[in-house]
Amino acid sequence: MIKAALLAAAAALLAFAAFQLREKHQEAEAAVQNIHDQLDALDPATRAAVVARLTSDEVKKVRGDRS
């Protein structure tokens, strides 16, 4: 009886965790789509400048983490 209750609780926890993960994934996908839409609305030169800046910032972060 205790094993069944523990298994049921574990299954409920796993289902809840899966639901939370799916929700976070959907939020991330929406954010990515929003960013893509905003970038697509820019003229090509401005878009290139934004992407270059973001890329440069991320490279600096990575290099800083390795030091």
CHARMM-style PDB file with segment names, atoms N, HN, CA, C and O in Angstrom:
ATOM      1  N   MET     1       0.819  -1.181   0.000  1.00  0.00      PROA
ATOM      2  CA  MET     1       0.000   0.000   0.000  1.00  0.00      PROA
ATOM      3  C   MET     1       0.875   1.262   0.000  1.00  0.00      PROA
ATOM      4  O   MET     1       0.593   2.211  -0.731  1.00  0.00      PROA
ATOM      5  N   ILE     2       1.931   1.273   0.815  1.00  0.00      PROA
ATOM      6  HN  ILE     2       2.160   0.502   1.409  1.00  0.00      PROA
ATOM      7  CA  ILE     2       2.821   2.428   0.884  1.00  0.00      PROA
ATOM      8  C   ILE     2       3.572   2.603  -0.440  1.00  0.00      PROA
ATOM      9  O   ILE     2       3.755   3.723  -0.916  1.00  0.00      PROA
ATOM     10  N   LYS     3       4.002   1.483  -1.029  1.00  0.00      PROA
ATOM     11  HN  LYS     3       3.853   0.572  -0.642  1.00  0.00      PROA
ATOM     12  CA  LYS     3       4.704   1.547  -2.311  1.00  0.00      PROA
ATOM     13  C   LYS     3       3.811   2.160  -3.381  1.00  0.00      PROA
ATOM     14  O   LYS     3       4.266   2.976  -4.182  1.00  0.00      PROA
ATOM     15  N   ALA     4       2.556   1.772  -3.393  1.00  0.00      PROA
ATOM     16  HN  ALA     4       2.187   1.108  -2.742  1.00  0.00      PROA
ATOM     17  CA  ALA     4       1.626   2.308  -4.387  1.00  0.00      PROA
ATOM     18  C   ALA     4       1.438   3.811  -4.194  1.00  0.00      PROA
ATOM     19  O   ALA     4       1.382   4.561  -5.169  1.00  0.00      PROA
ATOM     20  N   ALA     5       1.341   4.250  -2.950  1.00  0.00      PROA
ATOM     21  HN  ALA     5       1.387   3.641  -2.158  1.00  0.00      PROA
ATOM     22  CA  ALA     5       1.170   5.675  -2.670  1.00  0.00      PROA
ATOM     23  C   ALA     5       2.429   6.443  -3.083  1.00  0.00      PROA
ATOM     24  O   ALA     5       2.333   7.531  -3.650  1.00  0.00      PROA
ATOM     25  N   LEU     6       3.599   5.882  -2.802  1.00  0.00      PROA
ATOM     26  HN  LEU     6       3.677   4.998  -2.341  1.00  0.00      PROA
ATOM     27  CA  LEU     6       4.843   6.531  -3.198  1.00  0.00      PROA
ATOM     28  C   LEU     6       4.982   6.612  -4.713  1.00  0.00      PROA
ATOM     29  O   LEU     6       5.414   7.627  -5.258  1.00  0.00      PROA
ATOM     30  N   LEU     7       4.612   5.529  -5.379  1.00  0.00      PROA
ATOM     31  HN  LEU     7       4.261   4.704  -4.936  1.00  0.00      PROA
ATOM     32  CA  LEU     7       4.664   5.530  -6.841  1.00  0.00      PROA
ATOM     33  C   LEU     7       3.691   6.550  -7.423  1.00  0.00      PROA
ATOM     34  O   LEU     7       4.019   7.243  -8.386  1.00  0.00      PROA
ATOM     35  N   ALA     8       2.508   6.644  -6.849  1.00  0.00      PROA
ATOM     36  HN  ALA     8       2.241   6.081  -6.066  1.00  0.00      PROA
ATOM     37  CA  ALA     8       1.522   7.616  -7.315  1.00  0.00      PROA
ATOM     38  C   ALA     8       2.028   9.040  -7.090  1.00  0.00      PROA
ATOM     39  O   ALA     8       1.869   9.901  -7.955  1.00  0.00      PROA
ATOM     40  N   ALA     9       2.632   9.283  -5.938  1.00  0.00      PROA
ATOM     41  HN  ALA     9       2.761   8.583  -5.236  1.00  0.00      PROA
ATOM     42  CA  ALA     9       3.179  10.608  -5.652  1.00  0.00      PROA
ATOM     43  C   ALA     9       4.323  10.946  -6.609  1.00  0.00      PROA
ATOM     44  O   ALA     9       4.418  12.073  -7.094  1.00  0.00      PROA
ATOM     45  N   ALA    10       5.180   9.976  -6.874  1.00  0.00      PROA
ATOM     46  HN  ALA    10       5.102   9.060  -6.480  1.00  0.00      PROA
ATOM     47  CA  ALA    10       6.290  10.190  -7.804  1.00  0.00      PROA
ATOM     48  C   ALA    10       5.766  10.467  -9.207  1.00  0.00      PROA
ATOM     49  O   ALA    10       6.288  11.334  -9.907  1.00  0.00      PROA
ATOM     50  N   ALA    11       4.745   9.739  -9.614  1.00  0.00      PROA
ATOM     51  HN  ALA    11       4.321   9.035  -9.045  1.00  0.00      PROA
ATOM     52  CA  ALA    11       4.161   9.957 -10.934  1.00  0.00      PROA
ATOM     53  C   ALA    11       3.532  11.341 -11.026  1.00  0.00      PROA
ATOM     54  O   ALA    11       3.655  12.013 -12.049  1.00  0.00      PROA
ATOM     55  N   ALA    12       2.860  11.767  -9.965  1.00  0.00      PROA
ATOM     56  HN  ALA    12       2.760  11.221  -9.134  1.00  0.00      PROA
ATOM     57  CA  ALA    12       2.248  13.099  -9.948  1.00  0.00      PROA
ATOM     58  C   ALA    12       3.322  14.177 -10.014  1.00  0.00      PROA
ATOM     59  O   ALA    12       3.160  15.167 -10.727  1.00  0.00      PROA
ATOM     60  N   LEU    13       4.407  13.998  -9.287  1.00  0.00      PROA
ATOM     61  HN  LEU    13       4.539  13.194  -8.708  1.00  0.00      PROA
ATOM     62  CA  LEU    13       5.516  14.954  -9.316  1.00  0.00      PROA
ATOM     63  C   LEU    13       6.150  15.024 -10.702  1.00  0.00      PROA
ATOM     64  O   LEU    13       6.466  16.105 -11.200  1.00  0.00      PROA
ATOM     65  N   LEU    14       6.328  13.877 -11.305  1.00  0.00      PROA
ATOM     66  HN  LEU    14       6.072  12.999 -10.900  1.00  0.00      PROA
ATOM     67  CA  LEU    14       6.909  13.819 -12.643  1.00  0.00      PROA
ATOM     68  C   LEU    14       5.995  14.505 -13.657  1.00  0.00      PROA
ATOM     69  O   LEU    14       6.475  15.242 -14.519  1.00  0.00      PROA
ATOM     70  N   ALA    15       4.702  14.275 -13.566  1.00  0.00      PROA
ATOM     71  HN  ALA    15       4.312  13.677 -12.866  1.00  0.00      PROA
ATOM     72  CA  ALA    15       3.749  14.919 -14.469  1.00  0.00      PROA
ATOM     73  C   ALA    15       3.772  16.430 -14.279  1.00  0.00      PROA
ATOM     74  O   ALA    15       3.732  17.179 -15.256  1.00  0.00      PROA
ATOM     75  N   PHE    16       3.837  16.884 -13.028  1.00  0.00      PROA
ATOM     76  HN  PHE    16       3.870  16.276 -12.235  1.00  0.00      PROA
ATOM     77  CA  PHE    16       3.897  18.314 -12.751  1.00  0.00      PROA
ATOM     78  C   PHE    16       5.176  18.920 -13.316  1.00  0.00      PROA
ATOM     79  O   PHE    16       5.141  19.992 -13.920  1.00  0.00      PROA
ATOM     80  N   ALA    17       6.299  18.245 -13.125  1.00  0.00      PROA
ATOM     81  HN  ALA    17       6.328  17.374 -12.635  1.00  0.00      PROA
ATOM     82  CA  ALA    17       7.577  18.736 -13.643  1.00  0.00      PROA
ATOM     83  C   ALA    17       7.550  18.808 -15.167  1.00  0.00      PROA
ATOM     84  O   ALA    17       8.060  19.764 -15.751  1.00  0.00      PROA
ATOM     85  N   ALA    18       6.964  17.816 -15.806  1.00  0.00      PROA
ATOM     86  HN  ALA    18       6.549  17.040 -15.331  1.00  0.00      PROA
ATOM     87  CA  ALA    18       6.865  17.814 -17.264  1.00  0.00      PROA
ATOM     88  C   ALA    18       5.996  18.977 -17.738  1.00  0.00      PROA
ATOM     89  O   ALA    18       6.310  19.623 -18.738  1.00  0.00      PROA
ATOM     90  N   PHE    19       4.915  19.239 -17.029  1.00  0.00      PROA
ATOM     91  HN  PHE    19       4.660  18.714 -16.217  1.00  0.00      PROA
ATOM     92  CA  PHE    19       4.038  20.354 -17.372  1.00  0.00      PROA
ATOM     93  C   PHE    19       4.781  21.672 -17.253  1.00  0.00      PROA
ATOM     94  O   PHE    19       4.682  22.524 -18.136  1.00  0.00      PROA
ATOM     95  N   GLN    20       5.531  21.849 -16.160  1.00  0.00      PROA
ATOM     96  HN  GLN    20       5.612  21.157 -15.443  1.00  0.00      PROA
ATOM     97  CA  GLN    20       6.300  23.078 -15.952  1.00  0.00      PROA
ATOM     98  C   GLN    20       7.354  23.258 -17.039  1.00  0.00      PROA
ATOM     99  O   GLN    20       7.545  24.361 -17.553  1.00  0.00      PROA
ATOM    100  N   LEU    21       8.026  22.183 -17.381  1.00  0.00      PROA
ATOM    101  HN  LEU    21       7.870  21.287 -16.963  1.00  0.00      PROA
ATOM    102  CA  LEU    21       9.055  22.245 -18.410  1.00  0.00      PROA
ATOM    103  C   LEU    21       8.452  22.614 -19.761  1.00  0.00      PROA
ATOM    104  O   LEU    21       9.019  23.426 -20.492  1.00  0.00      PROA
ATOM    105  N   ARG    22       7.326  22.034 -20.091  1.00  0.00      PROA
ATOM    106  HN  ARG    22       6.865  21.374 -19.497  1.00  0.00      PROA
ATOM    107  CA  ARG    22       6.654  22.339 -21.352  1.00  0.00      PROA
ATOM    108  C   ARG    22       6.217  23.807 -21.383  1.00  0.00      PROA
ATOM    109  O   ARG    22       6.329  24.474 -22.412  1.00  0.00      PROA
ATOM    110  N   GLU    23       5.725  24.298 -20.256  1.00  0.00      PROA
ATOM    111  HN  GLU    23       5.634  23.757 -19.420  1.00  0.00      PROA
ATOM    112  CA  GLU    23       5.298  25.694 -20.167  1.00  0.00      PROA
ATOM    113  C   GLU    23       6.486  26.638 -20.366  1.00  0.00      PROA
ATOM    114  O   GLU    23       6.382  27.624 -21.095  1.00  0.00      PROA
ATOM    115  N   LYS    24       7.605  26.336 -19.722  1.00  0.00      PROA
ATOM    116  HN  LYS    24       7.689  25.535 -19.129  1.00  0.00      PROA
ATOM    117  CA  LYS    24       8.809  27.166 -19.876  1.00  0.00      PROA
ATOM    118  C   LYS    24       9.318  27.121 -21.318  1.00  0.00      PROA
ATOM    119  O   LYS    24       9.762  28.134 -21.858  1.00  0.00      PROA
ATOM    120  N   HSD    25       9.249  25.955 -21.925  1.00  0.00      PROA
ATOM    121  HN  HSD    25       8.888  25.132 -21.486  1.00  0.00      PROA
ATOM    122  CA  HSD    25       9.680  25.806 -23.321  1.00  0.00      PROA
ATOM    123  C   HSD    25       8.810  26.664 -24.236  1.00  0.00      PROA
ATOM    124  O   HSD    25       9.324  27.316 -25.145  1.00  0.00      PROA
ATOM    125  N   GLN    26       7.514  26.670 -24.008  1.00  0.00      PROA
ATOM    126  HN  GLN    26       7.096  26.140 -23.269  1.00  0.00      PROA
ATOM    127  CA  GLN    26       6.602  27.480 -24.816  1.00  0.00      PROA
ATOM    128  C   GLN    26       6.885  28.971 -24.625  1.00  0.00      PROA
ATOM    129  O   GLN    26       6.835  29.737 -25.587  1.00  0.00      PROA
ATOM    130  N   GLU    27       7.181  29.386 -23.398  1.00  0.00      PROA
ATOM    131  HN  GLU    27       7.222  28.764 -22.616  1.00  0.00      PROA
ATOM    132  CA  GLU    27       7.525  30.781 -23.127  1.00  0.00      PROA
ATOM    133  C   GLU    27       8.811  31.156 -23.869  1.00  0.00      PROA
ATOM    134  O   GLU    27       8.906  32.236 -24.452  1.00  0.00      PROA
ATOM    135  N   ALA    28       9.786  30.267 -23.843  1.00  0.00      PROA
ATOM    136  HN  ALA    28       9.709  29.389 -23.370  1.00  0.00      PROA
ATOM    137  CA  ALA    28      11.051  30.527 -24.523  1.00  0.00      PROA
ATOM    138  C   ALA    28      10.840  30.620 -26.031  1.00  0.00      PROA
ATOM    139  O   ALA    28      11.405  31.498 -26.683  1.00  0.00      PROA
ATOM    140  N   GLU    29      10.034  29.726 -26.582  1.00  0.00      PROA
ATOM    141  HN  GLU    29       9.575  29.014 -26.052  1.00  0.00      PROA
ATOM    142  CA  GLU    29       9.750  29.761 -28.019  1.00  0.00      PROA
ATOM    143  C   GLU    29       9.072  31.069 -28.412  1.00  0.00      PROA
ATOM    144  O   GLU    29       9.388  31.645 -29.453  1.00  0.00      PROA
ATOM    145  N   ALA    30       8.143  31.539 -27.584  1.00  0.00      PROA
ATOM    146  HN  ALA    30       7.886  31.071 -26.739  1.00  0.00      PROA
ATOM    147  CA  ALA    30       7.457  32.804 -27.861  1.00  0.00      PROA
ATOM    148  C   ALA    30       8.437  33.968 -27.807  1.00  0.00      PROA
ATOM    149  O   ALA    30       8.365  34.878 -28.633  1.00  0.00      PROA
ATOM    150  N   ALA    31       9.348  33.948 -26.845  1.00  0.00      PROA
ATOM    151  HN  ALA    31       9.406  33.209 -26.173  1.00  0.00      PROA
ATOM    152  CA  ALA    31      10.353  35.010 -26.738  1.00  0.00      PROA
ATOM    153  C   ALA    31      11.277  35.009 -27.948  1.00  0.00      PROA
ATOM    154  O   ALA    31      11.607  36.067 -28.485  1.00  0.00      PROA
ATOM    155  N   VAL    32      11.690  33.831 -28.373  1.00  0.00      PROA
ATOM    156  HN  VAL    32      11.423  32.972 -27.937  1.00  0.00      PROA
ATOM    157  CA  VAL    32      12.561  33.720 -29.549  1.00  0.00      PROA
ATOM    158  C   VAL    32      11.839  34.244 -30.783  1.00  0.00      PROA
ATOM    159  O   VAL    32      12.425  34.978 -31.579  1.00  0.00      PROA
ATOM    160  N   GLN    33      10.586  33.879 -30.946  1.00  0.00      PROA
ATOM    161  HN  GLN    33      10.110  33.284 -30.299  1.00  0.00      PROA
ATOM    162  CA  GLN    33       9.819  34.350 -32.100  1.00  0.00      PROA
ATOM    163  C   GLN    33       9.673  35.867 -32.074  1.00  0.00      PROA
ATOM    164  O   GLN    33       9.768  36.527 -33.108  1.00  0.00      PROA
ATOM    165  N   ASN    34       9.440  36.411 -30.885  1.00  0.00      PROA
ATOM    166  HN  ASN    34       9.363  35.875 -30.045  1.00  0.00      PROA
ATOM    167  CA  ASN    34       9.323  37.862 -30.743  1.00  0.00      PROA
ATOM    168  C   ASN    34      10.620  38.556 -31.160  1.00  0.00      PROA
ATOM    169  O   ASN    34      10.595  39.559 -31.873  1.00  0.00      PROA
ATOM    170  N   ILE    35      11.743  38.017 -30.711  1.00  0.00      PROA
ATOM    171  HN  ILE    35      11.763  37.202 -30.132  1.00  0.00      PROA
ATOM    172  CA  ILE    35      13.046  38.587 -31.066  1.00  0.00      PROA
ATOM    173  C   ILE    35      13.272  38.508 -32.578  1.00  0.00      PROA
ATOM    174  O   ILE    35      13.728  39.472 -33.193  1.00  0.00      PROA
ATOM    175  N   HSD    36      12.957  37.370 -33.164  1.00  0.00      PROA
ATOM    176  HN  HSD    36      12.587  36.586 -32.665  1.00  0.00      PROA
ATOM    177  CA  HSD    36      13.109  37.217 -34.615  1.00  0.00      PROA
ATOM    178  C   HSD    36      12.230  38.212 -35.360  1.00  0.00      PROA
ATOM    179  O   HSD    36      12.667  38.814 -36.340  1.00  0.00      PROA
ATOM    180  N   ASP    37      11.004  38.388 -34.906  1.00  0.00      PROA
ATOM    181  HN  ASP    37      10.649  37.899 -34.109  1.00  0.00      PROA
ATOM    182  CA  ASP    37      10.095  39.344 -35.547  1.00  0.00      PROA
ATOM    183  C   ASP    37      10.647  40.762 -35.466  1.00  0.00      PROA
ATOM    184  O   ASP    37      10.581  41.522 -36.432  1.00  0.00      PROA
ATOM    185  N   GLN    38      11.192  41.110 -34.304  1.00  0.00      PROA
ATOM    186  HN  GLN    38      11.245  40.493 -33.519  1.00  0.00      PROA
ATOM    187  CA  GLN    38      11.759  42.454 -34.146  1.00  0.00      PROA
ATOM    188  C   GLN    38      12.983  42.645 -35.034  1.00  0.00      PROA
ATOM    189  O   GLN    38      13.158  43.705 -35.636  1.00  0.00      PROA
ATOM    190  N   LEU    39      13.831  41.620 -35.117  1.00  0.00      PROA
ATOM    191  HN  LEU    39      13.689  40.759 -34.629  1.00  0.00      PROA
ATOM    192  CA  LEU    39      14.998  41.713 -35.993  1.00  0.00      PROA
ATOM    193  C   LEU    39      14.586  41.809 -37.456  1.00  0.00      PROA
ATOM    194  O   LEU    39      15.173  42.574 -38.222  1.00  0.00      PROA
ATOM    195  N   ASP    40      13.579  41.035 -37.843  1.00  0.00      PROA
ATOM    196  HN  ASP    40      13.102  40.414 -37.221  1.00  0.00      PROA
ATOM    197  CA  ASP    40      13.112  41.054 -39.226  1.00  0.00      PROA
ATOM    198  C   ASP    40      12.528  42.411 -39.613  1.00  0.00      PROA
ATOM    199  O   ASP    40      12.531  42.776 -40.788  1.00  0.00      PROA
ATOM    200  N   ALA    41      12.030  43.154 -38.633  1.00  0.00      PROA
ATOM    201  HN  ALA    41      12.028  42.857 -37.678  1.00  0.00      PROA
ATOM    202  CA  ALA    41      11.438  44.463 -38.914  1.00  0.00      PROA
ATOM    203  C   ALA    41      12.499  45.537 -39.152  1.00  0.00      PROA
ATOM    204  O   ALA    41      12.182  46.616 -39.654  1.00  0.00      PROA
ATOM    205  N   LEU    42      13.742  45.257 -38.803  1.00  0.00      PROA
ATOM    206  HN  LEU    42      14.000  44.381 -38.395  1.00  0.00      PROA
ATOM    207  CA  LEU    42      14.815  46.238 -38.975  1.00  0.00      PROA
ATOM    208  C   LEU    42      15.325  46.241 -40.413  1.00  0.00      PROA
ATOM    209  O   LEU    42      15.202  45.251 -41.135  1.00  0.00      PROA
ATOM    210  N   ASP    43      15.897  47.368 -40.812  1.00  0.00      PROA
ATOM    211  HN  ASP    43      15.996  48.172 -40.226  1.00  0.00      PROA
ATOM    212  CA  ASP    43      16.536  47.393 -42.129  1.00  0.00      PROA
ATOM    213  C   ASP    43      17.814  46.547 -42.035  1.00  0.00      PROA
ATOM    214  O   ASP    43      18.347  46.341 -40.945  1.00  0.00      PROA
ATOM    215  N   PRO    44      18.300  46.060 -43.184  1.00  0.00      PROA
ATOM    216  CA  PRO    44      19.441  45.126 -43.158  1.00  0.00      PROA
ATOM    217  C   PRO    44      20.683  45.643 -42.440  1.00  0.00      PROA
ATOM    218  O   PRO    44      21.348  44.881 -41.738  1.00  0.00      PROA
ATOM    219  N   ALA    45      21.006  46.919 -42.605  1.00  0.00      PROA
ATOM    220  HN  ALA    45      20.466  47.538 -43.176  1.00  0.00      PROA
ATOM    221  CA  ALA    45      22.219  47.448 -41.963  1.00  0.00      PROA
ATOM    222  C   ALA    45      22.060  47.482 -40.443  1.00  0.00      PROA
ATOM    223  O   ALA    45      22.977  47.114 -39.708  1.00  0.00      PROA
ATOM    224  N   THR    46      20.907  47.921 -39.985  1.00  0.00      PROA
ATOM    225  HN  THR    46      20.162  48.220 -40.582  1.00  0.00      PROA
ATOM    226  CA  THR    46      20.668  47.970 -38.538  1.00  0.00      PROA
ATOM    227  C   THR    46      20.623  46.564 -37.961  1.00  0.00      PROA
ATOM    228  O   THR    46      21.165  46.313 -36.885  1.00  0.00      PROA
ATOM    229  N   ARG    47      19.979  45.652 -38.672  1.00  0.00      PROA
ATOM    230  HN  ARG    47      19.539  45.856 -39.546  1.00  0.00      PROA
ATOM    231  CA  ARG    47      19.908  44.254 -38.221  1.00  0.00      PROA
ATOM    232  C   ARG    47      21.319  43.682 -38.085  1.00  0.00      PROA
ATOM    233  O   ARG    47      21.627  43.025 -37.091  1.00  0.00      PROA
ATOM    234  N   ALA    48      22.170  43.926 -39.071  1.00  0.00      PROA
ATOM    235  HN  ALA    48      21.920  44.460 -39.879  1.00  0.00      PROA
ATOM    236  CA  ALA    48      23.547  43.416 -39.017  1.00  0.00      PROA
ATOM    237  C   ALA    48      24.296  44.004 -37.827  1.00  0.00      PROA
ATOM    238  O   ALA    48      25.056  43.304 -37.157  1.00  0.00      PROA
ATOM    239  N   ALA    49      24.079  45.292 -37.566  1.00  0.00      PROA
ATOM    240  HN  ALA    49      23.461  45.860 -38.110  1.00  0.00      PROA
ATOM    241  CA  ALA    49      24.740  45.929 -36.425  1.00  0.00      PROA
ATOM    242  C   ALA    49      24.265  45.332 -35.109  1.00  0.00      PROA
ATOM    243  O   ALA    49      25.070  45.099 -34.207  1.00  0.00      PROA
ATOM    244  N   VAL    50      22.981  45.087 -34.993  1.00  0.00      PROA
ATOM    245  HN  VAL    50      22.327  45.277 -35.725  1.00  0.00      PROA
ATOM    246  CA  VAL    50      22.433  44.504 -33.759  1.00  0.00      PROA
ATOM    247  C   VAL    50      22.990  43.097 -33.550  1.00  0.00      PROA
ATOM    248  O   VAL    50      23.421  42.750 -32.450  1.00  0.00      PROA
ATOM    249  N   VAL    51      22.978  42.299 -34.600  1.00  0.00      PROA
ATOM    250  HN  VAL    51      22.627  42.581 -35.493  1.00  0.00      PROA
ATOM    251  CA  VAL    51      23.483  40.923 -34.486  1.00  0.00      PROA
ATOM    252  C   VAL    51      24.973  40.931 -34.151  1.00  0.00      PROA
ATOM    253  O   VAL    51      25.430  40.132 -33.333  1.00  0.00      PROA
ATOM    254  N   ALA    52      25.729  41.828 -34.777  1.00  0.00      PROA
ATOM    255  HN  ALA    52      25.358  42.477 -35.442  1.00  0.00      PROA
ATOM    256  CA  ALA    52      27.166  41.916 -34.486  1.00  0.00      PROA
ATOM    257  C   ALA    52      27.399  42.302 -33.031  1.00  0.00      PROA
ATOM    258  O   ALA    52      28.280  41.750 -32.372  1.00  0.00      PROA
ATOM    259  N   ARG    53      26.623  43.234 -32.539  1.00  0.00      PROA
ATOM    260  HN  ARG    53      25.907  43.683 -33.075  1.00  0.00      PROA
ATOM    261  CA  ARG    53      26.773  43.675 -31.142  1.00  0.00      PROA
ATOM    262  C   ARG    53      26.437  42.543 -30.176  1.00  0.00      PROA
ATOM    263  O   ARG    53      27.171  42.293 -29.220  1.00  0.00      PROA
ATOM    264  N   LEU    54      25.323  41.862 -30.433  1.00  0.00      PROA
ATOM    265  HN  LEU    54      24.727  42.065 -31.210  1.00  0.00      PROA
ATOM    266  CA  LEU    54      24.938  40.752 -29.561  1.00  0.00      PROA
ATOM    267  C   LEU    54      25.990  39.647 -29.579  1.00  0.00      PROA
ATOM    268  O   LEU    54      26.328  39.075 -28.543  1.00  0.00      PROA
ATOM    269  N   THR    55      26.496  39.361 -30.766  1.00  0.00      PROA
ATOM    270  HN  THR    55      26.221  39.825 -31.608  1.00  0.00      PROA
ATOM    271  CA  THR    55      27.517  38.322 -30.902  1.00  0.00      PROA
ATOM    272  C   THR    55      28.775  38.720 -30.145  1.00  0.00      PROA
ATOM    273  O   THR    55      29.352  37.910 -29.420  1.00  0.00      PROA
ATOM    274  N   SER    56      29.196  39.959 -30.312  1.00  0.00      PROA
ATOM    275  HN  SER    56      28.727  40.617 -30.901  1.00  0.00      PROA
ATOM    276  CA  SER    56      30.392  40.449 -29.626  1.00  0.00      PROA
ATOM    277  C   SER    56      30.222  40.373 -28.111  1.00  0.00      PROA
ATOM    278  O   SER    56      31.132  39.955 -27.395  1.00  0.00      PROA
ATOM    279  N   ASP    57      29.053  40.780 -27.634  1.00  0.00      PROA
ATOM    280  HN  ASP    57      28.314  41.120 -28.216  1.00  0.00      PROA
ATOM    281  CA  ASP    57      28.798  40.728 -26.191  1.00  0.00      PROA
ATOM    282  C   ASP    57      28.870  39.302 -25.662  1.00  0.00      PROA
ATOM    283  O   ASP    57      29.424  39.064 -24.589  1.00  0.00      PROA
ATOM    284  N   GLU    58      28.321  38.368 -26.398  1.00  0.00      PROA
ATOM    285  HN  GLU    58      27.871  38.562 -27.270  1.00  0.00      PROA
ATOM    286  CA  GLU    58      28.333  36.968 -25.954  1.00  0.00      PROA
ATOM    287  C   GLU    58      29.740  36.384 -25.995  1.00  0.00      PROA
ATOM    288  O   GLU    58      30.113  35.611 -25.113  1.00  0.00      PROA
ATOM    289  N   VAL    59      30.519  36.742 -27.000  1.00  0.00      PROA
ATOM    290  HN  VAL    59      30.216  37.370 -27.717  1.00  0.00      PROA
ATOM    291  CA  VAL    59      31.905  36.265 -27.077  1.00  0.00      PROA
ATOM    292  C   VAL    59      32.690  36.777 -25.873  1.00  0.00      PROA
ATOM    293  O   VAL    59      33.478  36.043 -25.277  1.00  0.00      PROA
ATOM    294  N   LYS    60      32.468  38.045 -25.522  1.00  0.00      PROA
ATOM    295  HN  LYS    60      31.828  38.642 -26.006  1.00  0.00      PROA
ATOM    296  CA  LYS    60      33.153  38.610 -24.356  1.00  0.00      PROA
ATOM    297  C   LYS    60      32.760  37.871 -23.078  1.00  0.00      PROA
ATOM    298  O   LYS    60      33.601  37.637 -22.210  1.00  0.00      PROA
ATOM    299  N   LYS    61      31.497  37.510 -22.963  1.00  0.00      PROA
ATOM    300  HN  LYS    61      30.813  37.701 -23.668  1.00  0.00      PROA
ATOM    301  CA  LYS    61      31.043  36.764 -21.780  1.00  0.00      PROA
ATOM    302  C   LYS    61      31.723  35.407 -21.707  1.00  0.00      PROA
ATOM    303  O   LYS    61      32.172  34.989 -20.640  1.00  0.00      PROA
ATOM    304  N   VAL    62      31.798  34.724 -22.835  1.00  0.00      PROA
ATOM    305  HN  VAL    62      31.433  35.063 -23.701  1.00  0.00      PROA
ATOM    306  CA  VAL    62      32.409  33.385 -22.863  1.00  0.00      PROA
ATOM    307  C   VAL    62      33.890  33.482 -22.538  1.00  0.00      PROA
ATOM    308  O   VAL    62      34.404  32.688 -21.750  1.00  0.00      PROA
ATOM    309  N   ARG    63      34.564  34.419 -23.119  1.00  0.00      PROA
ATOM    310  HN  ARG    63      34.147  35.063 -23.760  1.00  0.00      PROA
ATOM    311  CA  ARG    63      35.998  34.568 -22.858  1.00  0.00      PROA
ATOM    312  C   ARG    63      36.255  34.973 -21.422  1.00  0.00      PROA
ATOM    313  O   ARG    63      37.256  34.573 -20.828  1.00  0.00      PROA
ATOM    314  N   GLY    64      35.355  35.765 -20.865  1.00  0.00      PROA
ATOM    315  HN  GLY    64      34.542  36.089 -21.348  1.00  0.00      PROA
ATOM    316  CA  GLY    64      35.489  36.165 -19.468  1.00  0.00      PROA
ATOM    317  C   GLY    64      35.293  35.012 -18.514  1.00  0.00      PROA
ATOM    318  O   GLY    64      35.921  34.964 -17.457  1.00  0.00      PROA
ATOM    319  N   ASP    65      34.413  34.064 -18.880  1.00  0.00      PROA
ATOM    320  HN  ASP    65      33.903  34.102 -19.739  1.00  0.00      PROA
ATOM    321  CA  ASP    65      34.157  32.905 -18.020  1.00  0.00      PROA
ATOM    322  C   ASP    65      35.326  31.941 -18.017  1.00  0.00      PROA
ATOM    323  O   ASP    65      35.519  31.208 -17.047  1.00  0.00      PROA
ATOM    324  N   ARG    66      36.100  31.929 -19.070  1.00  0.00      PROA
ATOM    325  HN  ARG    66      35.944  32.525 -19.858  1.00  0.00      PROA
ATOM    326  CA  ARG    66      37.228  30.994 -19.155  1.00  0.00      PROA
ATOM    327  C   ARG    66      38.462  31.513 -18.441  1.00  0.00      PROA
ATOM    328  O   ARG    66      39.358  30.736 -18.109  1.00  0.00      PROA
ATOM    329  N   SER    67      38.521  32.803 -18.204  1.00  0.00      PROA
ATOM    330  HN  SER    67      37.793  33.434 -18.473  1.00  0.00      PROA
ATOM    331  CA  SER    67      39.718  33.390 -17.582  1.00  0.00      PROA
ATOM    332  C   SER    67      39.788  33.080 -16.112  1.00  0.00      PROA
ATOM    333  OT1 SER    67      40.730  33.497 -15.438  1.00  0.00      PROA
TER     334      SER     67
END
